[in-house]
Amino acid sequence: MLFLISLISFLAIHAAPNSFFGAGELNPNMTKEALEKLKSVYGLDKPLFQQYIDWMKNILTLNFGISFVSGQDVSSEILKRLPVTLWMNIVALVSVFVLSLWLGIKAALHYEAKSDYFIRQLSLVSFSMPSFYLSLLFIILFSIKLSLFPIAGLHSIEAKEGVANILDMAWHLTLPITVMVFTGLGSMIIYIRSLTLEILKSDYYYFARSRGLDEKRLLRYYILPNLLPPIITLLGLSLPGLIGGSVILESIFGIEGMGQLFYISALSRDYPVIMGILMITAFLTLLGNMLADLILLKLNPYMNRG
């Protein structure tokens, strides 16, 4: 799968119109010999198939090449920005899982009540809300009007080391993570609510209630075990959307993460950085799906017998 992703990504990037050297070709001070020399340095004068083979050989040693723009090693540039993006997505994913599970079950248990109506309306607003629009609203309200959170950036100028630095970073990341969580809740709440309603209508749930089990036991032994497998599967499939959403949010909030680096590199046609980020994202997505499969294997009672 990773090989197919690399092949499709490589062909798509090189099939895109214009190139990094397009601006140089329009520069009257840039000679044709200088452009050919640059292409030779970066290996762009070779046939496309040979470029792909050389690129794959370098990837096996985690060498993504040299950035066209900065001239720095692509791997080091990505590693500097990867932790921020990872932490944002991990916190958002866990928060979406916990909140949607609680709200979805609560809505189903109070079917057609006021709480169910409120949660359904909340999920519809979340589902239809664009992340970039909500980000701008949060910046206007909480940063400009109320001055509660910083507009952009990852650290304050007067930030100190140690715990104070971590708290300062968390303060800066509050708004973007909140946007990620809110926009990710909608579809998950609707999905969990519908699954829970099906469980509540099942024969085994009616039989358990007829035995006089209280609500906590019903939730622990009959609702949650049947909810977790499909939810974990859906969370694994939602990883690409979360990582892709980081590109927009990190650009709006000025966070120096992998998403912002991808956006800047796409504008400047910095092919090595773009390809490196695509491969890292693909690897993390496949790793997340594999972990989801392993968790499902652990949760499946039929696979754990004897």
C-alpha positions in Angstrom: 0.0 0.0 0.0 2.8 2.4 0.9 4.5 1.6 -2.5 1.3 2.3 -4.4 0.8 5.6 -2.5 4.4 6.6 -3.3 4.0 5.8 -7.0 0.7 7.7 -7.4 2.0 10.7 -5.4 5.2 10.9 -7.4 3.4 10.8 -10.7 0.7 13.3 -9.5 3.3 15.8 -8.3 5.3 15.7 -11.5 2.2 15.9 -13.6 1.1 19.2 -12.0 1.5 22.3 -14.2 4.5 24.6 -13.7 7.5 23.8 -11.6 9.9 25.2 -9.1 12.1 26.4 -11.9 9.3 28.2 -13.7 10.1 31.5 -11.9 13.8 31.1 -12.9 12.8 30.6 -16.6 11.1 34.0 -16.5 14.1 35.7 -14.9 16.1 37.4 -17.7 19.3 37.2 -15.5 19.0 33.4 -15.3 20.7 31.7 -18.2 19.7 28.4 -19.7 23.0 26.8 -18.6 22.4 27.8 -15.0 18.9 26.2 -15.1 20.3 23.0 -16.5 22.9 23.0 -13.9 20.3 23.3 -11.1 18.2 20.5 -12.6 21.3 18.3 -12.8 22.2 19.0 -9.1 18.7 17.9 -8.0 18.5 15.0 -10.5 15.6 16.5 -12.5 17.4 16.0 -15.8 17.0 12.2 -15.6 14.1 10.3 -17.0 11.0 10.2 -14.8 11.3 6.5 -14.1 15.0 6.9 -13.0 14.0 9.8 -10.7 11.4 7.6 -9.0 13.9 4.7 -8.5 16.5 7.1 -7.0 13.9 8.6 -4.8 12.7 5.3 -3.5 16.3 4.2 -2.7 16.7 7.3 -0.7 13.4 6.8 1.2 14.6 3.4 2.4 17.3 5.3 4.3 14.9 8.0 5.4 16.6 10.5 3.1 14.0 12.7 1.4 16.5 14.9 -0.4 17.3 18.6 -0.2 14.7 21.3 -0.1 14.6 23.5 -3.2 13.8 26.6 -1.2 15.8 26.4 2.0 18.6 24.1 0.8 18.2 22.2 4.1 17.7 18.5 4.6 14.0 17.6 4.2 14.0 14.9 6.9 15.3 17.4 9.5 12.8 20.0 8.5 9.9 17.6 8.8 11.2 16.2 12.1 11.2 19.7 13.6 7.6 20.2 12.8 6.2 16.7 13.1 5.8 16.6 17.0 3.4 19.6 17.0 1.2 18.1 14.3 1.2 14.7 16.0 0.2 16.1 19.4 -2.6 18.2 17.9 -4.0 15.2 16.1 -3.7 12.8 19.0 -5.3 15.2 21.5 -8.1 15.9 19.0 -8.7 12.2 18.2 -8.9 11.2 21.9 -11.2 14.2 22.6 -13.5 13.4 19.7 -13.7 9.7 20.8 -14.6 10.5 24.4 -17.0 13.4 23.7 -18.8 11.7 20.8 -19.2 8.5 22.8 -20.7 10.3 25.7 -23.0 12.5 23.7 -24.1 9.8 21.3 -25.0 7.4 24.0 -26.7 10.1 26.0 -28.8 11.2 23.0 -29.9 7.6 22.3 -30.8 6.8 26.0 -32.9 10.0 26.1 -34.5 9.4 22.7 -36.8 12.3 21.5 -36.1 14.2 24.8 -34.8 17.7 25.0 -31.2 16.5 25.5 -31.5 14.3 22.4 -32.8 17.3 20.3 -30.0 19.5 21.5 -27.3 17.0 20.8 -28.7 16.3 17.3 -28.7 20.0 16.5 -25.2 20.3 17.9 -24.0 17.4 15.7 -25.6 18.9 12.6 -23.9 22.3 13.2 -20.6 20.5 13.7 -21.0 18.4 10.6 -21.8 21.4 8.4 -19.3 23.8 9.9 -16.1 24.4 7.8 -13.0 24.4 9.9 -11.5 27.5 8.3 -14.7 29.5 9.0 -14.9 28.4 12.6 -11.2 29.3 13.0 -11.8 32.8 11.9 -14.8 33.2 14.2 -12.8 31.9 17.2 -10.0 34.3 16.4 -12.4 37.3 16.1 -14.3 36.3 19.3 -11.6 34.9 21.7 -8.5 36.6 20.4 -9.5 40.0 19.2 -12.7 40.8 21.1 -12.1 39.0 24.4 -8.3 38.8 24.3 -8.3 35.3 26.0 -6.1 33.5 23.5 -3.3 34.5 21.2 -4.1 35.0 17.5 -1.3 32.9 16.1 2.0 31.3 16.8 3.2 28.5 19.0 5.1 30.4 21.7 4.9 33.8 23.4 7.9 36.1 23.2 8.4 36.0 27.0 7.9 32.2 27.2 10.2 30.5 29.6 11.7 27.0 29.7 10.3 23.9 31.4 6.7 23.6 32.5 6.0 27.2 31.7 7.0 26.6 28.1 4.6 23.6 27.9 1.7 25.5 29.4 2.4 28.4 27.0 2.3 26.0 24.0 -1.0 24.5 25.3 -2.4 28.0 25.6 -1.5 28.7 22.0 -2.9 25.4 20.8 -6.3 25.6 22.6 -8.2 27.3 19.8 -6.9 25.1 16.9 -7.5 21.9 18.8 -10.9 23.1 19.8 -11.7 23.7 16.1 -10.5 20.2 15.2 -12.6 18.6 18.0 -15.8 20.5 17.2 -15.7 19.9 13.5 -14.9 16.2 14.1 -17.8 15.6 16.5 -20.8 15.8 14.2 -20.6 12.7 12.1 -19.3 10.6 15.0 -22.2 11.6 17.3 -24.7 10.8 14.6 -23.1 7.4 14.0 -22.8 6.5 17.7 -26.4 7.6 18.3 -27.8 5.4 15.5 -25.7 2.4 16.6 -26.9 2.8 20.2 -30.5 3.0 19.1 -30.1 -0.3 17.3 -28.6 -1.9 20.4 -31.5 -0.6 22.5 -33.9 -2.3 20.2 -32.1 -5.7 20.1 -33.4 -8.8 21.8 -30.4 -9.4 24.0 -30.7 -5.8 25.5 -34.4 -6.5 26.2 -33.5 -9.8 27.8 -30.9 -8.1 30.0 -33.3 -5.4 31.1 -35.9 -8.0 32.0 -33.4 -9.6 34.4 -33.4 -6.3 36.3 -29.9 -5.0 35.5 -29.4 -1.4 36.3 -28.4 1.2 33.7 -24.6 1.2 34.6 -24.4 -2.6 34.1 -26.3 -2.4 30.8 -24.0 0.3 29.6 -20.9 -1.5 30.6 -21.7 -5.1 29.5 -24.2 -4.6 26.6 -23.9 -1.2 25.0 -20.1 -0.3 25.1 -18.8 -3.8 24.0 -21.0 -3.6 20.9 -20.2 0.0 20.2 -16.4 0.1 20.4 -15.5 -2.1 17.4 -17.3 0.0 14.7 -16.3 3.3 16.4 -12.6 2.3 16.4 -12.8 1.3 12.8 -14.3 4.7 12.0 -11.7 6.5 14.0 -9.0 4.7 12.0 -10.6 5.8 8.7 -10.9 9.4 10.0 -7.1 9.8 10.5 -6.4 11.1 7.0 -9.0 13.8 7.4 -7.6 15.0 10.7 -4.0 15.2 9.4 -5.3 16.9 6.2 -7.2 19.4 8.3 -4.0 20.4 10.0 -2.8 22.0 6.8 -5.7 24.6 7.0 -5.6 25.2 10.7 -1.8 25.5 11.0 -1.8 28.0 8.2 -4.6 30.1 9.7 -3.2 30.0 13.3 0.4 30.4 12.2 1.5 27.1 13.8 4.9 25.9 12.7 3.8 22.3 12.1 3.9 19.8 9.3 0.7 21.1 7.8 2.0 24.7 7.5 5.2 23.4 5.9 3.2 21.4 3.4 1.2 24.5 2.5 4.3 26.7 2.0 6.0 24.0 0.0 3.0 23.5 -2.3 2.9 27.2 -3.1 6.6 27.3 -3.9 6.6 23.9 -5.8 9.2 22.5 -3.4 8.9 18.9 -4.6 11.2 17.1 -2.1 9.4 18.6 0.9 5.9 17.9 -0.6 6.8 14.2 -1.3 8.4 13.8 2.1 5.4 15.0 3.9 3.0 12.9 1.7 5.0 9.8 2.6 5.2 10.6 6.3 1.4 11.2 6.3 0.7 8.0 4.4 2.9 6.0 6.8 1.2 7.5 9.9 -2.3 6.8 8.4 -1.4 3.2 7.6 0.1 2.8 11.1 -3.1 4.2 12.7 -5.2 1.8 10.7 -3.0 -1.1 11.7 -3.3 -0.1 15.3 -7.1 0.1 14.9 -7.1 -3.4 13.5 -5.0 -4.7 16.4 -7.4 -3.1 18.9 -10.3 -4.6 17.1 -8.6 -8.0 17.4 -8.2 -7.5 21.1 -11.9 -6.4 21.6 -13.3 -9.3 19.5 -14.4 -11.9 22.0 -14.5 -14.7 19.4 -10.8 -14.1 18.6 -9.8 -14.3 22.2 -11.2 -17.7 23.1 -9.0 -20.4 24.3 
